[in-house]
Amino acid sequence: MLNQLTEVKASMSIYEAQEEEVYGILAEFSNPGTLLHAAQSVREAGYSHFDTHSPFPIHGMDKAMGLGNSIIGWITLCGGIAGLALATWMQWWMGKVDYAMNISGKPFFCGRAFHSSYVRIDGVARCARNGCWHVCAKRASPSVQPIVFLN
């Protein structure tokens, strides 16, 4: 029976720790300042693989943990520029090349004609972002206390 339990745990990537080795420590703190100072102390003690969790962002935590700058902002900017370029190209292709219609001598590709499309796409994106924010905000409970994991 014990052997079967060990096999089931191993199939779920749950392994028993050796008694003489410490794999991690879990701690709970009463306020964000204590968590920030604990992260600084852990970093100064030489640990580099640890994580902290709190229901809200704590200013200065990245510096306390020794994390570098994130490239997510640049990736988001590049994705936005690529999306804008693709949308503009798609509207140009459909309006001027693929299915060009001369209506009252108006130009085939005019930026004013596509402004409403950009506004609609932007509105849908903002609604999706705000909806996700509200869902995540409701899940974050103020009773959840920040914790730190050491590896």
C-alpha positions in Angstrom: 0.0 0.0 0.0 2.8 2.4 0.9 4.6 1.6 -2.4 1.4 2.4 -4.4 1.0 5.7 -2.6 4.6 6.6 -3.4 4.0 5.8 -7.1 0.8 7.9 -7.2 2.6 10.8 -5.6 5.5 10.4 -8.0 3.1 10.5 -11.0 1.9 13.8 -9.7 5.4 15.1 -9.2 5.1 15.0 -5.4 8.3 13.6 -3.9 9.1 13.0 -0.3 11.9 15.2 1.1 15.0 13.7 2.7 15.0 14.4 6.4 18.4 15.9 6.5 17.8 18.4 3.6 15.6 21.5 3.7 13.8 22.2 0.5 11.8 25.2 1.5 10.3 27.3 4.3 6.8 28.8 4.4 6.2 31.9 6.5 3.3 34.2 7.0 3.6 37.9 7.9 1.1 40.3 9.4 1.8 43.3 7.2 3.6 44.2 3.9 6.5 46.0 5.6 7.5 42.9 7.5 7.3 40.8 4.3 9.5 43.4 2.5 12.1 43.3 5.3 12.0 39.5 5.3 12.6 39.4 1.6 15.6 41.8 2.0 17.0 39.6 4.8 16.6 36.4 2.7 18.4 38.0 -0.2 21.2 39.3 2.0 21.5 35.7 3.4 22.5 34.5 -0.1 19.3 32.9 -1.3 18.5 33.7 -4.9 15.6 31.3 -5.7 12.6 32.4 -3.5 9.2 33.9 -4.1 6.8 36.1 -2.2 3.0 36.2 -2.5 0.6 38.9 -1.5 -2.9 39.9 -2.6 -1.6 43.3 -3.8 1.7 44.6 -5.2 4.2 45.8 -2.7 6.4 48.7 -3.8 10.1 47.9 -3.6 9.6 44.1 -3.5 11.4 43.5 -6.9 14.4 45.4 -5.6 14.3 43.6 -2.3 14.3 40.2 -4.1 17.1 41.2 -6.4 15.0 40.9 -9.6 15.9 42.8 -12.7 13.7 44.8 -15.0 10.9 42.9 -16.8 10.7 43.0 -20.6 6.9 42.5 -20.6 6.3 46.2 -21.3 8.5 46.1 -24.4 6.8 42.9 -25.6 3.4 44.5 -25.1 4.5 47.6 -27.0 5.8 45.5 -29.9 2.5 43.5 -29.9 0.4 46.6 -30.0 2.5 48.1 -32.9 2.3 44.8 -34.8 -1.5 44.6 -34.2 -2.0 48.2 -35.5 0.2 47.5 -38.5 -1.6 44.3 -39.3 -5.1 45.9 -38.9 -4.0 48.8 -41.2 -2.6 46.5 -43.8 -5.7 44.3 -43.7 -8.0 47.2 -44.2 -5.8 48.6 -47.0 -5.7 45.2 -48.7 -9.4 44.6 -48.5 -10.3 48.2 -49.5 -7.8 48.9 -52.3 -6.4 45.6 -53.6 -8.8 42.7 -53.0 -12.2 44.3 -53.4 -11.7 47.9 -54.6 -14.9 49.8 -55.3 -15.0 53.3 -56.8 -17.8 55.0 -54.9 -18.4 58.6 -55.9 -14.7 59.1 -56.8 -13.6 58.7 -53.1 -10.0 57.4 -52.5 -9.6 53.7 -52.1 -7.6 54.0 -48.9 -8.3 56.9 -46.6 -7.5 56.9 -42.9 -10.7 58.7 -41.9 -12.7 55.8 -43.2 -11.1 53.3 -40.9 -11.1 55.4 -37.7 -14.3 53.8 -36.4 -12.8 50.3 -36.8 -9.8 51.3 -34.6 -12.2 52.9 -32.0 -14.3 49.7 -31.9 -11.3 47.4 -31.6 -9.8 49.7 -28.8 -13.2 49.6 -27.0 -13.5 45.9 -27.1 -9.9 45.5 -25.8 -10.6 47.9 -22.9 -13.8 46.1 -22.0 -11.9 42.8 -21.9 -9.1 44.3 -19.8 -11.5 45.8 -17.3 -13.6 42.7 -17.1 -10.5 40.6 -16.4 -9.4 43.1 -13.8 -12.7 43.0 -12.0 -12.7 39.2 -11.9 -9.2 39.1 -10.5 -10.0 41.8 -8.0 -13.0 39.9 -6.7 -10.8 36.8 -6.2 -8.2 38.6 -4.2 -9.5 38.5 -0.6 -8.3 41.0 2.0 -8.1 38.2 4.5 -5.3 36.5 2.5 -2.0 37.2 4.2 1.3 37.6 2.3 3.6 34.6 2.5 7.2 33.9 1.4 8.5 30.7 -0.1 12.2 29.8 0.0 13.9 27.3 -2.2 
